[in-house]
């Protein structure tokens, strides 16, 4: 580990059960670093132009995915603070973001002129990515409950030149219920849910201190409520992406299993990601999940050198 913080025995026991023979690789990966990644803000500059500018500053820039040229990685060591302090960053030409965090909006595949809800939006990494893919057309409702986090969200939207987003401040399920009463429906919805953050340990080991199994169970209830409420305001034929930055099945597959059983009109979609991923699990402890839950995706740091993530895409029958 990079610090003296020791994982709690129950956490280690659960991860060992999840990963089996890969457990030691996972533990070893926590001693390393994630890739120094960022996303080009195509609302302001093209990937080609930004790459040229950064290389003139002697940055070694790599584009690991041919189909997503906006995703970039810095290969060389920069001066301390240079990554976040550069003129290009201050101008909103790029957004510092873990590659795994970029994948939920990629899976959502927002299009210009669509109406999209980002239910848990702050700090705005995914909201700005959605706006970029929409070319600032259509409408994004970016919701956040915390006023402090709304200030961060608003700042990032402004820095990145986002003009098609409306910020709302409300508990997620309360907002969904209000919009349902008004008959307001969305083409696509992103529920990047609040979670226990197990996937962020590689970049923030204080997560190990905060980890608590009771928190995992409590968050699972909240996540079920959030996703259920969001589905109520999804148009027939619409798509919803559910994501977390945790490995806990109670916050991941259990949520998708709950939704597929509660809403027969919802179907899980097969998705492909540009990074290595594992299929969703179909049983955990004493619980059996519906078979289709396997079409969700698990991203592990020891396989990708990114943070850990869970992503699932659901479609509502017309």
NULUMLUM-881722 format. One record per residue (C-alpha): residue in one letter; x, y, z. Coordinates in steps of 0.05 Angstrom, whole numbers, plus 5000, padded with zeros to 4 digits. Layout:
% NULUMLUM-881722
AXYZ;...
% end
This chain:
% NULUMLUM-881722
X500050005000;X502350724987;X500550915058;X500350575126;X492750525122;X490849795129;X484549525095;X479349255143;X479248485147;X472048445122;X473648865061;X479548415043;X475247795055;X469848055007;X474848254953;X478247574957;X471447244948;X470047694888;X476747624854;X479146924872;X485946794840;X486547524819;X486247784890;X493747854899;X494348234833;X488948704857;X492448824924;X499048944888;X495649444840;X493749884899;X501050024910;X501550354842;X498450954807;X492851034756;X494451284687;X495152044683;X489052124638;X484852704614;X479252844564;X479553364509;X473753844513;X471553844441;X466954434454;X473154864454;X478754504416;X479953894373;X484153304399;X489253434344;X490154164361;X490654044436;X495553474426;X499953924384;X499754484437;X501554004493;X507153674455;X510054364443;X510454404519;X514453754518;X508653334543;X508752614517;X501452514498;X498451844479;X491451694451;X490350974473;X483650864438;X483151004363;X475551054366;X475851564423;X481252064404;X478952544458;X481552064512;X488952214525;X494451994572;X500752344594;X506651874589;X512252294619;X513152614687;X510853344692;X512953874742;X508853834806;X502054174795;X503354284721;X497753824699;X492254224734;X495654904730;X496854944655;X493655494613;X490054974572;X486754684634;X484755364659;X481755534591;X477554894594;X481054554536;X481453904576;X478453584637;X482753164684;X478852524691;X480251784703;X479151364641;X474050914677;X470051534696;X469551724622;X466251064604;X459051164630;X457851754583;X461051364526;X456150794540;X450351294546;X452251554476;X448652224480;X446652564415;X445353284396;X438153514408;X436652974459;X433853124528;X438452814581;X438352774657;X444852724697;X441652554763;X447952594808;X452053094769;X457453424811;X463153554801;X461253564728;X466253094695;X460852684662;X456153274651;X461453644612;X462953014573;X455552924556;X455153654533;X461253564490;X458252964455;X451753344446;X455653924415;X451954394464;X445354224431;X439153934464;X438253984539;X441753694600;X438653724669;X444553684717;X442053534787;X445853584853;X443453604924;X449353954958;X450054704950;X457654654958;X458054134903;X453454554859;X458555114862;X463854634837;X459154364783;X457355064759;X464755264757;X466554664715;X460754764667;X462855494658;X470255324648;X468454814596;X463655274558;X457454844570;X451255234549;X445854694544;X445554494617;X440554704671;X442754584743;X437554354793;X438354264869;X433953704895;X434353004924;X434552534864;X428152144876;X424352784895;X426453114829;X424352494790;X417652474825;X416453214810;X418353134737;X413752524732;X407952934759;X409353454705;X409652914651;X416953084634;X420652504603;X427852404581;X431152064521;X437051844563;X438851854637;X445451764673;X445151534745;X452451564769;X450251384838;X453251584905;X456950964929;X462050684978;X467750854930;X471650204935;X474150314864;X477550964883;X482350654935;X488050654884;X487651414880;X484951584949;X486751085003;X482851485056;X476951085027;X479750505068;X478550885132;X471451065114;X469450375089;X463950055129;X459349475111;X453349845141;X454650415093;X454649925035;X447749655055;X444850345067;X447350605000;X444349994966;X437450224989;X438650934964;X441150684897;X435050254886;X430550844901;X434551314855;X434550844796;X427250644805;X425251384806;X429351534744;X426250964704;X419351284716;X421351894675;X424951524618;X421451544550;X419350884519;X425250664478;X429751094522;X436350874553;X439050934623;X446250804647;X447450614719;X454550674744;X458450674809;X465850714829;X465150124876;X466049364873;X460749184924;X455548734891;X450149014938;X451149684902;X452149404833;X449048754807;X443948744864;X441249414839;X440549164767;X437348514791;X432348914832;X430549354772;X429848784722;X425048434770;X421149064788;X420549354718;X419048814666;X419349344611;X426749454626;X431949034589;X439449034600;X443749184539;X450248854521;X455849364520;X463049384497;X468449804530;X475250014503;X478549744567;X478849044595;X472848874638;X469548284673;X462248084666;X457448224722;X456747674773;X450247284778;X450747064851;X453647344914;X453247064985;X446346764991;X443247154932;X442046934860;X441347474808;X437647424742;X442147144688;X442147774645;X445748154701;X452047854670;X451548374614;X453748914663;X461149084666;X466249084723;X472749474715;X478449304762;X484849714774;X489549124767;X487049004696;X486649714670;X491050174713;X484750594724;X479950664782;X474950114792;X467950204762;X461349844749;X457050014689;X450449754664;X445850004608;X438349904609;X433150034555;X425650134565;X421149754517;X417050184471;
% end
